[in-house]
């Protein structure tokens, strides 16, 4: 059995106020709906956020899902509920205008799996590449991407232009291939020894000295904690967007982790560098194999593996330890269980297992 026979194909009903009560439920549902062919209806959208309801960046996700194959009802800015009916996803090339404050990495992660399972293509997304409350392009390209490859999803990412808040105006391009043979089991109970730390400091449209100050602060802060790090400073191509970012990439024996800090007007560059370094040190104080962001992002490919959507695999189970059990993680887990025949167990101590139901 491949995991696609005998499945419930009826509509899924979701309460958008559950768990973290933000946009996570909608993005996960859109992706899973396109993958499974199951429609869904969601109520009380983002009821725990201010302002509540559908915002432009979430509407961009809906429009992206419609472009791949589907239609929505009630998807307008401010809406508290909507329905989505998927159609066959079409392989091919897509150009999507996400909008000034829209996160291209978040929309990419919503659309990449349906497109890959349909045969692949190219996603060109224009909007923000480095925004608050969103994975940065560098995180997706260096932390998420190796995990996707491990699950059999060949994806290549480039960023012709960076886009910072509030102007956006960035662009990321994803070359998405059809899935390859997946693993039989993914087991990441521990991260192992720290092998290498790399600090990347970037500026877009601002003096290069800011990048140098950011990286010096990050490296100095890490040295105080006994962690040696290499650093590089680079300009980012931009159009009308200005911004800075410090990204810390940590390579462990078994896993990889990444931490992003964004500059903002009036904030000292040294604070930005220290923030990124401190995020790594907080992670290392936990026993988690995966940082809190990757712990959430690995769930969907893990569920595709467990449900048999990637082929005949046994046992098709993913096990890992999370640095922190977040509402994002548990909310995502519940949505996955409503669309796919999987069981996601999340222990309070951080142990996570995604297995066939």
Long-range contacts (C-beta under 8 A, 24 or more apart in sequence): 1-308, 2-308, 2-309, 2-311, 2-312, 3-307, 3-308, 3-309, 3-340, 3-341, 3-356, 4-308, 4-309, 7-36, 7-340, 7-341, 8-38, 9-36, 9-37, 9-38, 10-38, 11-38, 11-39, 11-40, 11-41, 12-38, 12-39, 12-40, 12-41, 12-338, 12-339, 13-40, 13-41, 13-42, 13-43, 14-40, 14-41, 14-42, 14-43, 14-335, 14-338, 15-42, 15-43, 15-44, 16-42, 16-43, 16-44, 16-45, 16-46, 16-47, 16-80, 16-81, 17-44, 17-47, 17-48, 18-331, 18-334, 19-327, 19-328, 19-330, 19-331, 19-334, 20-48, 20-326, 20-327, 20-328, 20-331, 21-46, 21-47, 21-48, 21-49, 21-327, 22-46, 22-48, 22-49, 23-55, 23-57, 23-58, 23-61, 23-106, 24-296, 24-328, 24-331, 24-332, 24-335, 25-331, 25-335, 26-54, 26-58, 26-61, 26-62, 27-58, 27-61, 27-106, 27-109, 27-110, 28-110, 28-300, 28-332, 28-335, 28-336, 29-84, 29-335, 29-339, 30-61, 30-62, 30-64, 30-65, 30-84, 30-110, 31-65, 31-109, 31-110, 31-111, 31-113, 31-114, 31-300, 32-300, 32-335, 32-336, 32-339, 32-340, 33-65, 33-70, 33-84, 33-86, 33-339, 34-65, 34-68, 34-69, 34-70, 34-86, 34-89, 34-111, 34-114, 35-113, 35-114, 35-117, 35-304, 35-309, 35-339, 36-86, 36-339, 36-340, 37-86, 38-86, 38-339, 39-83, 39-84, 39-85, 39-86, 40-83, 40-84, 41-81, 41-82, 41-83, 41-84, 42-81, 42-82, 42-83, 43-80, 43-81, 44-80, 44-81, 45-79, 45-80, 45-81, 45-82, 47-80, 51-78, 52-80, 53-77, 53-78, 53-79, 53-80, 54-78, 54-79, 54-80, 54-82, 56-99, 56-101, 56-102, 57-98, 57-99, 57-101, 57-102, 57-103, 57-106, 60-96, 60-97, 60-98, 60-99, 60-102, 60-107, 60-127, 61-106, 61-107, 61-110, 63-96, 64-94, 64-96, 64-98, 64-107, 64-110, 64-111, 65-110, 65-111, 65-114, 67-94, 67-96, 68-94, 68-111, 68-114, 68-115, 68-118, 69-114, 69-118, 88-118, 89-114, 89-115, 89-117, 89-118, 90-118, 91-115, 91-118, 91-119, 91-120, 91-121, 92-121, 92-122, 93-121, 93-122, 93-124, 94-121, 94-122, 94-123, 94-124, 95-124, 95-126, 96-123, 96-124, 96-125, 96-126, 97-126, 97-127, 98-125, 98-126, 98-127, 98-128, 98-168, 99-127, 99-168, 100-127, 100-128, 100-166, 100-167, 100-168, 100-169, 101-127, 101-128, 101-131, 101-165, 101-166, 101-168, 102-127, 102-128, 102-168, 103-127, 103-128, 103-131, 103-134, 103-135, 104-128, 104-129, 104-137, 104-163, 104-170, 104-171, 104-172, 105-129, 105-134, 105-135, 105-136, 105-137, 105-139, 105-140, 105-172, 106-134, 106-135, 108-140, 108-172, 108-174, 109-135, 109-140, 109-144, 109-297, 112-148, 112-153, 112-155, 112-174, 112-176, 113-153, 113-300, 113-301, 113-304, 115-176, 116-153, 116-155, 116-176, 116-177, 116-178, 116-179, 117-178, 117-179, 117-304, 117-309, 119-178, 120-176, 120-177, 120-178, 121-176, 122-173, 122-174, 122-175, 122-176, 123-173, 123-174, 123-176, 124-171, 124-172, 124-173, 125-171, 125-172, 125-173, 125-174, 126-163, 126-168, 126-169, 126-170, 126-171, 127-163, 127-168, 127-169, 127-170, 128-163, 128-164, 128-165, 128-168, 128-170, 129-159, 129-161, 129-162, 129-163, 129-164, 129-170, 129-171, 129-172, 130-162, 130-163, 130-164, 130-165, 130-170, 130-243, 130-245, 130-260, 130-262, 131-163, 131-164, 131-165, 131-262, 132-165, 132-262, 135-260, 135-293, 135-297, 136-245, 136-247, 136-260, 136-262, 137-162, 137-170, 137-172, 138-200, 138-202, 138-245, 138-247, 138-258, 138-260, 139-247, 139-258, 139-260, 139-293, 142-247, 142-249, 142-256, 142-258, 143-249, 143-256, 143-257, 143-258, 143-291, 143-293, 143-294, 144-294, 144-297, 146-256, 147-294, 147-297, 147-298, 147-301, 148-301, 150-183, 150-186, 151-182, 151-183, 151-186, 151-301, 151-302, 151-304, 151-305, 151-310, 152-179, 152-180, 152-181, 152-182, 152-183, 152-310, 153-177, 153-179, 153-180, 153-301, 154-178, 154-179, 154-180, 159-236, 160-237, 161-237, 161-238, 161-239, 161-241, 162-202, 162-204, 162-236, 162-237, 162-238, 162-241, 162-243, 163-238, 163-241, 164-204, 164-238, 164-241, 164-242, 164-243, 164-245, 164-262, 165-243, 165-262, 167-240, 167-241, 167-242, 168-241, 169-238, 169-239, 169-240, 169-241, 170-238, 170-241, 179-310, 179-311, 181-311, 182-305, 182-310, 182-311, 182-313, 183-305, 183-313, 184-313, 184-314, 184-315, 184-316, 185-315, 185-316, 185-317, 185-318, 185-319, 186-302, 186-305, 186-317, 186-318, 186-319, 186-320, 187-318, 187-319, 187-320, 188-254, 188-255, 188-289, 188-290, 188-319, 188-320, 188-321, 189-289, 189-319, 189-320, 189-321, 189-351, 190-254, 190-287, 190-289, 190-321, 191-252, 191-253, 191-254, 191-255, 191-257, 191-288, 191-289, 191-290, 192-252, 192-253, 192-254, 192-255, 193-252, 193-253, 194-227, 194-250, 194-251, 194-252, 194-253, 194-284, 195-251, 195-252, 195-253, 196-230, 196-250, 196-251, 197-222, 197-227, 197-228, 197-229, 197-230, 197-248, 197-249, 197-250, 197-251, 197-280, 198-229, 198-230, 198-231, 198-232, 198-248, 198-249, 198-251, 199-229, 199-230, 199-231, 199-232, 199-246, 199-247, 199-248, 199-273, 199-276, 199-277, 200-231, 200-232, 200-234, 200-246, 200-247, 200-248, 200-249, 201-231, 201-232, 201-233, 201-234, 201-244, 201-245, 201-246, 201-247, 201-273, 202-233, 202-234, 202-235, 202-236, 202-244, 202-245, 202-246, 202-247, 203-233, 203-235, 203-236, 203-243, 203-244, 204-235, 204-236, 204-237, 204-238, 204-241, 204-242, 204-243, 204-244, 205-238, 205-241, 205-242, 205-243, 206-242, 206-243, 206-244, 208-233, 208-235, 210-244, 210-263, 210-269, 211-235, 211-244, 211-269, 213-268, 213-269, 213-270, 213-273, 214-244, 214-246, 214-263, 214-269, 214-270, 214-272, 214-273, 214-276, 215-246, 215-273, 216-270, 216-273, 217-269, 217-270, 217-271, 217-272, 217-273, 217-274, 217-277, 218-246, 218-248, 218-273, 218-274, 218-276, 218-277, 219-273, 219-277, 221-273, 221-274, 221-277, 221-278, 221-281, 222-248, 222-277, 222-280, 222-281, 225-281, 227-280, 227-281, 227-284, 229-277, 244-269, 244-272, 245-272, 246-272, 246-273, 246-275, 246-276, 247-276, 248-276, 248-277, 248-279, 248-280, 250-280, 250-283, 250-284, 252-289, 254-289, 255-289, 255-290, 257-283, 257-290, 257-291, 257-294, 258-291, 258-293, 259-283, 259-291, 283-323, 286-323, 286-324, 286-350, 287-321, 287-323, 287-350, 288-321, 288-322, 288-323, 288-324, 288-350, 289-320, 289-321, 289-322, 290-320, 290-321, 290-322, 290-323, 291-323, 292-322, 292-323, 292-324, 292-326, 292-328, 292-329, 295-320, 295-322, 295-323, 295-324, 295-326, 295-329, 295-352, 296-326, 296-328, 296-329, 296-332, 299-329, 299-332, 299-333, 299-336, 299-344, 299-352, 299-354, 300-332, 300-336, 302-354, 303-336, 303-340, 303-342, 303-344, 303-354, 304-340, 305-354, 306-340, 306-342, 306-343, 306-354, 306-355, 306-356, 307-340, 307-341, 307-342, 307-356, 308-356, 309-340, 315-355, 315-356, 316-355, 316-356, 317-353, 317-354, 317-355, 317-356, 318-352, 318-353, 318-354, 318-355, 319-351, 319-352, 319-353, 319-354, 320-352, 321-350, 321-351, 321-352, 322-346, 322-350, 322-351, 322-352, 323-350, 324-350, 325-350
